[in-house]
Amino acid sequence: MRTLLLFLAPAAGLVLGCSTETAPSAGAPTFHRDIEPLLQKSCLGCHAQGGTAPVSLASYESAKALAPIIAEETEARRMPPWGALPTDECAPPRPFRGDLHLSLDEIALLRAWSDAGAPEGDPADAPPPFAPVAAGLSRTDIELSPKEPFAAAEGSDSFRCFVLDPGLTEPAWVQGYDVLPGDREVVHHALLYIDANRESEALGGESGSYPCFGDARLAETALLGAWAPGTQAFELPPGVGISVPANALLVMQVHYHPKPGKKPSPEATRVALRLADRKPGRALLNVPLGNAERPSWDGNGLLPGPGDRGGAEFRIPEGARGHVERMRFVVDFPIPEVSIYGAGVHMHRAGVDMKVDQLRLDPQGDEVDRTCLVQTPAWDYSWQRLYSYDAPIDDLPRLRSGDVIELRCTYDNTTENPALAAQLIEERLPAPQDIQLGESTLDEMCVAFLPVVHPNP
């Protein structure tokens, strides 16, 4: 099964507006007391001087100029880029690490501040200065670069795979990785794959790279990790590592997305790795589930749904809104129980909401418990990430062999779906058409991504 888990970059630049100084009305929120803490929590990770976003919101003057746009973007849930919002039907078992989402009350506060003329208030009310997370790994043991720089095609998306050789003569355990883009205005996201059989060597040839949409084009591979703008270096807790076999290659898939009017120059995105000093006591395994084309023999896989013709089929009819596809997968690990480190989801342009549930069954196969691991009611193909649980390893939710993972993917196959409408224009198609399961952007997917931690004998 091929999967695609994309983590994409900030949207194009915002249009600046100007306003005159307005005295705060009675009871109106002010920048330093009410707004600056929200921006520090949810925005300045990208929207700071030198950050990955096109504008900074670090000063009162810059935030005031954008106050109406801030209110509009947060009300529409386009900003901050955090799809895993609280819903009435999903209470994840643990909070998410680095949760950026704004509550409804916080969004209303941003609107009230804008409508009041964006008053500054008393600078003495300001929170402590914003302290960005320190960049980079705590230690770098290996740094890898492509053999040759690559220049993306102007005005279009490019997916390129780069073959990287870490030179491992014996098995290793990765405890941290960091992706270092050569041109942050062009690099949209990057995925890191483990190529244990060195299949990519022939695909890369002398240049050491090859085109690759969807995945790394390898028969056997495992996902090491992913990067997107705003993402910090990824480091596992002590005693946990990701296995990389001896002599394995790494394949870095980079999605290039040049901004309008920008002619990309050749760039080389690098990867830094931190390795364990010794074999850790626990291992992390990235488990993808989904993209079932048909029901399985045990009644799981693709489940029957609305509009099916002659049995369960994955088909999103043209003009359908709120169309749902469901899939179920029985967990079958060689050990009784593992810990769930987090959860990620993936769909394409027609996707609007995805929910991942863990079901526990009794010996008769009846459901006795259901836990929502993640839901993304603000799904956006342009902003994807892994949602890691904020808890010590021993306190993570558990996944038992025999449990069931259920995926519910909801789609909008109409021109009222802005993401789909934009893609139709880009593909020069006049109207939506029936959508099938597949890897092209106008096909669809329904994939969950579960990193699990288990004892490492």
C-alpha positions in Angstrom: 0.0 0.0 0.0 1.3 3.4 -0.9 0.6 6.3 1.3 1.2 10.0 1.1 1.5 12.1 4.2 2.1 15.7 3.2 3.2 18.6 5.3 2.9 21.8 3.3 4.1 25.4 3.6 2.7 28.8 4.5 0.2 30.4 2.2 1.2 33.3 -0.1 1.8 36.7 1.3 -1.0 38.8 2.9 -2.1 42.2 1.8 -1.1 44.9 4.3 -3.7 47.5 5.3 -3.3 50.9 7.0 -5.3 52.5 9.8 -5.1 55.5 12.0 -4.6 55.3 15.8 -7.8 54.7 17.6 -8.3 55.1 21.3 -9.6 51.9 23.0 -13.3 51.9 23.8 -14.3 51.0 27.3 -13.7 47.3 27.9 -12.1 46.8 24.5 -9.2 44.2 24.3 -5.8 45.7 23.9 -2.7 44.4 22.1 -0.3 44.0 25.0 -2.7 42.7 27.5 -5.0 40.4 25.4 -3.7 39.9 21.8 0.1 39.6 22.1 -0.1 36.5 24.3 -2.4 34.8 21.7 0.0 35.7 18.9 3.0 34.3 20.9 1.1 31.1 21.5 -0.2 30.4 18.1 1.4 32.6 15.4 4.9 33.7 16.1 6.4 30.3 15.5 6.1 31.3 11.8 5.1 35.0 11.8 8.2 36.4 13.3 11.2 38.3 11.9 13.1 35.8 9.8 10.3 33.2 10.2 8.9 31.0 7.5 5.7 33.0 7.0 5.7 36.0 4.7 4.9 38.6 7.3 5.8 39.2 11.0 3.3 39.8 13.7 5.9 40.3 16.4 5.3 44.1 16.9 2.2 46.1 17.7 2.6 48.1 14.5 2.7 45.1 12.2 -0.1 43.3 14.0 -2.3 46.4 13.9 -1.9 46.8 10.2 -3.2 43.2 9.7 -5.8 43.2 12.5 -8.9 42.8 10.1 -7.1 40.0 8.2 -6.0 38.3 11.4 -9.7 38.3 12.6 -10.9 37.0 9.2 -8.3 34.2 8.8 -8.7 32.9 12.4 -12.5 33.0 12.1 -12.3 30.9 8.9 -9.9 28.5 10.7 -7.3 29.1 7.9 -5.0 30.3 10.6 -3.3 29.1 12.7 -2.5 25.9 10.6 -3.9 23.3 13.1 -6.5 21.0 11.7 -7.1 18.9 14.9 -9.8 21.1 16.5 -12.0 20.1 19.4 -15.4 18.7 18.3 -18.4 17.3 20.1 -17.6 13.8 18.7 -13.8 13.7 19.4 -12.0 13.9 22.8 -8.5 12.7 22.1 -7.0 10.6 24.9 -4.2 13.0 25.6 -3.5 16.7 24.7 -1.5 17.3 21.6 2.1 18.6 21.9 2.5 22.2 20.6 -1.2 22.7 20.1 -1.6 25.9 18.1 -5.4 26.1 17.8 -7.3 29.1 19.1 -10.5 28.6 21.1 -13.7 30.2 20.0 -13.4 32.8 22.8 -9.8 33.6 21.6 -11.0 34.0 18.1 -13.8 36.3 19.3 -11.2 38.4 21.2 -9.2 38.9 18.0 -12.3 40.1 16.2 -13.3 42.4 19.0 -9.8 43.9 19.0 -9.9 44.5 15.3 -13.4 46.0 15.4 -12.3 48.4 18.2 -9.6 49.8 16.0 -6.8 47.5 17.3 -5.8 49.6 20.4 -2.3 49.1 21.8 -3.0 49.5 25.4 -0.4 49.8 28.1 3.1 48.4 27.2 3.4 47.5 30.9 0.8 44.8 30.3 2.9 43.0 27.7 3.9 39.4 28.3 7.6 38.5 28.5 9.3 38.8 25.0 8.7 35.9 22.7 11.4 33.2 22.9 11.4 31.0 19.8 12.3 27.3 20.3 16.0 26.8 19.7 16.6 25.6 16.2 18.4 22.4 15.4 19.1 19.1 17.1 20.7 18.8 20.5 23.5 17.0 18.7 24.2 16.2 15.0 26.0 13.0 14.2 25.4 12.8 10.5 24.5 15.5 7.9 23.5 14.5 4.4 23.2 16.5 1.2 22.0 15.7 -2.3 24.7 14.9 -4.9 23.5 17.8 -7.0 21.3 20.9 -6.4 17.8 20.9 -8.0 15.9 23.8 -9.6 12.2 23.4 -9.5 10.0 24.2 -12.5 8.8 27.8 -12.4 5.1 28.2 -11.8 4.3 24.6 -10.9 4.7 22.0 -8.1 7.6 19.6 -8.4 8.2 16.4 -6.4 11.8 15.2 -6.3 13.4 12.3 -4.5 17.0 12.5 -3.4 19.1 9.4 -2.6 21.1 10.0 0.6 23.7 7.5 1.9 24.3 7.7 5.7 27.2 5.2 5.4 25.9 2.9 8.1 28.0 -0.2 8.3 25.9 -1.6 11.2 22.3 -1.1 12.4 21.6 2.3 13.8 18.8 4.0 15.8 17.7 7.5 14.9 16.6 9.6 17.9 16.4 12.9 16.1 16.3 14.5 12.6 16.2 18.0 11.2 15.5 19.0 7.6 17.4 22.1 6.5 15.9 23.7 3.4 18.2 25.5 1.0 15.4 27.9 -0.1 12.6 28.2 2.4 10.5 30.2 -0.1 10.4 27.2 -2.5 10.6 24.1 -0.3 7.0 23.1 0.6 7.6 20.0 2.6 9.9 17.0 2.9 9.4 13.3 3.7 12.2 11.0 4.8 12.0 7.3 3.8 14.2 4.3 4.8 15.3 2.3 1.8 16.7 -0.9 3.4 17.1 -2.7 0.0 18.9 0.3 -1.7 16.3 0.3 -4.5 16.6 4.0 -4.9 20.2 3.7 -6.0 19.2 2.7 -9.5 16.3 5.2 -9.7 18.6 8.1 -8.8 21.4 7.2 -11.3 24.4 9.5 -11.5 22.5 12.6 -10.4 21.3 10.9 -7.2 17.7 12.1 -7.7 14.5 11.2 -9.6 10.9 12.5 -10.0 8.5 11.0 -7.4 4.9 12.0 -6.9 2.9 10.3 -4.1 5.8 8.4 -2.4 9.4 7.3 -3.0 8.5 4.8 -5.7 10.0 1.9 -3.7 8.6 -1.6 -3.3 9.6 -1.8 0.3 10.1 1.2 2.5 9.4 2.8 5.9 8.7 6.4 6.8 11.4 7.9 9.0 9.8 11.3 9.4 8.6 14.5 7.8 9.2 18.3 7.8 7.1 21.3 7.0 7.8 25.1 7.5 7.3 26.0 11.1 8.3 22.5 12.2 11.2 22.3 14.6 13.8 19.5 14.7 12.2 16.2 15.8 13.7 14.5 18.7 12.4 11.4 20.5 12.6 11.0 24.3 15.6 9.2 25.8 15.4 5.5 25.3 13.4 5.5 22.1 14.7 5.2 18.5 13.8 4.5 14.9 15.6 1.5 13.5 17.7 2.0 10.3 19.3 -1.3 9.0 23.0 -1.5 8.1 23.8 -0.3 4.6 20.4 1.3 4.2 19.9 4.4 2.1 17.6 7.3 3.0 15.3 8.9 0.4 14.3 12.5 0.9 11.2 13.4 -1.1 10.9 17.2 -1.4 7.8 19.0 -2.6 8.7 22.3 -4.3 6.1 25.0 -4.5 7.5 28.2 -6.0 5.5 31.4 -5.2 3.9 33.2 -8.1 6.4 35.2 -10.0 9.4 33.6 -8.4 11.9 31.9 -10.6 13.5 29.1 -8.5 17.2 28.9 -8.3 19.0 25.6 -7.7 18.9 24.6 -4.1 20.0 21.7 -1.9 18.0 20.7 1.1 20.0 18.9 3.8 19.2 16.4 6.5 20.8 16.2 10.0 20.5 13.1 12.1 21.1 12.3 15.7 21.9 8.6 16.5 21.5 6.7 19.7 24.8 5.9 21.5 23.5 2.4 22.1 20.5 0.3 21.3 17.5 2.0 23.0 15.0 0.0 25.1 12.1 1.1 23.0 11.5 1.4 19.3 9.2 3.7 17.3 7.5 2.3 14.2 5.4 4.4 11.8 2.3 2.5 10.9 0.2 3.6 7.9 -3.4 2.4 7.6 -5.9 3.2 4.9 -6.6 3.4 1.1 -8.6 0.2 1.2 -10.0 -0.4 -2.3 -12.4 -3.2 -1.2 -13.7 -5.0 1.8 -11.4 -7.7 3.3 -12.4 -11.3 4.0 -13.2 -10.6 7.6 -15.6 -7.7 6.8 -13.2 -5.0 7.5 -11.2 -2.9 4.9 -13.5 -0.6 2.9 -17.0 -0.5 4.4 -20.3 -0.1 2.5 -21.3 3.5 2.0 -23.7 5.9 0.3 -24.0 5.6 -3.5 -22.2 2.2 -3.8 -23.1 0.3 -6.9 -23.1 -3.5 -6.6 -21.1 -3.7 -3.4 -18.7 -1.5 -1.4 -16.7 0.8 -3.6 -14.6 3.9 -3.1 -16.4 6.5 -5.2 -17.1 10.2 -4.5 -19.9 11.2 -7.0 -19.6 14.5 -8.8 -21.6 17.2 -7.0 -21.6 15.2 -3.7 -21.2 17.2 -0.4 -20.6 15.5 2.9 -19.8 12.2 1.2 -18.4 9.7 3.7 -16.1 6.7 3.1 -15.2 4.4 6.0 -12.5 1.8 6.5 -11.6 -0.6 9.3 -8.4 -2.4 10.1 -7.7 -5.0 12.7 -4.4 -4.5 14.6 -2.3 -7.6 14.5 1.0 -7.1 16.2 3.3 -9.9 17.3 3.3 -8.4 20.8 0.1 -7.9 22.9 0.3 -4.1 23.3 2.1 -1.0 22.0 1.9 2.7 22.9 0.4 5.3 20.5 2.8 8.2 20.1 0.4 10.3 18.1 -1.7 10.3 15.0 -1.8 11.9 11.5 -4.2 11.8 8.6 -4.1 12.4 4.9 -6.6 13.1 2.1 -6.5 15.2 -1.1 -8.3 18.3 -2.3 -11.9 17.0 -2.0 -11.3 16.1 1.7 -12.9 18.3 4.4 -12.9 16.2 7.6 -11.2 13.0 8.8 -11.7 11.1 12.1 -9.7 8.2 13.4 -11.2 5.9 16.1 -9.7 3.1 18.2 -12.3 0.4 18.9 -12.0 -2.3 21.6 -14.0 -5.5 21.0 -15.1 -8.2 23.4 -14.4 -11.9 22.6 -17.7 -12.1 20.6 -16.5 -9.2 18.3 -18.9 -6.6 19.7 -17.7 -3.1 20.3 -17.2 -2.3 24.0 -15.2 0.9 23.8 -14.4 3.6 21.3 -11.7 6.3 21.6 -11.2 9.1 19.1 -7.5 9.4 18.4 -7.7 12.5 16.2 -10.2 14.4 14.1 -9.4 17.2 11.6 -12.6 19.1 10.9 -10.5 21.9 9.5 -8.7 19.6 7.1 -6.4 21.5 4.7 -4.3 19.8 2.1 -1.8 22.7 2.4 -1.3 22.2 6.1 -0.6 18.7 7.3 1.3 17.4 10.3 1.7 14.6 12.8 -0.3 15.3 16.0 1.9 13.9 18.8 0.4 13.3 22.3 1.9 15.4 25.1 2.6 12.7 27.6 5.5 10.6 28.9 5.9 7.3 27.1 4.5 5.3 30.0 1.4 7.5 30.0 0.6 7.3 26.3 -2.6 5.6 25.1 -2.3 1.9 24.5 -3.1 -0.1 21.4 -3.7 -3.8 21.8 -3.4 -6.6 19.2 -7.0 -7.3 18.2 -8.2 -3.7 18.5 -9.7 -2.0 15.4 -8.8 1.3 13.9 -11.7 2.9 12.0 -11.2 5.8 9.5 -14.0 8.1 8.5 -13.2 10.4 5.6 -15.6 13.1 4.5 -15.4 14.8 1.1 -16.9 17.8 -0.8 -16.8 17.1 -4.5 -18.3 20.5 -5.5 -17.0 23.8 -6.7 -18.1 25.2 -3.3 -15.1 23.4 -1.9 -12.4 26.1 -2.5 -9.5 23.6 -2.5 -11.1 21.4 -5.1 -12.2 24.4 -7.2 -8.7 25.8 -7.3 -7.4 22.4 -8.4 -9.9 22.1 -11.2 -8.8 25.5 -12.5 -5.2 24.4 -12.3 -6.0 21.2 -14.2 -8.1 23.1 -16.7 -11.2 21.0 -16.0 -14.6 22.7 -16.3 -16.4 20.8 -13.5 -16.1 18.1 -10.8 -16.2 14.5 -11.9 -16.5 11.2 -10.0 -13.4 10.7 -7.8 -11.8 7.3 -7.3 -9.0 6.2 -4.9 -5.6 7.0 -6.4 -2.4 9.0 -6.1 -3.0 12.0 -8.4 -4.1 15.2 -6.8 -7.6 14.9 -8.3 -7.9 11.3 -7.0 -8.5 10.8 -3.3 -7.0 9.1 -0.4 -8.1 8.1 3.2 -5.0 7.3 5.2 -4.2 7.3 9.0 -0.6 7.4 10.2 0.1 6.0 13.7 3.6 6.1 15.1 3.7 3.4 17.9 6.3 2.7 20.5 7.1 -0.9 21.6 9.8 -2.7 23.7 13.0 -3.2 21.8 14.2 -6.7 22.6 
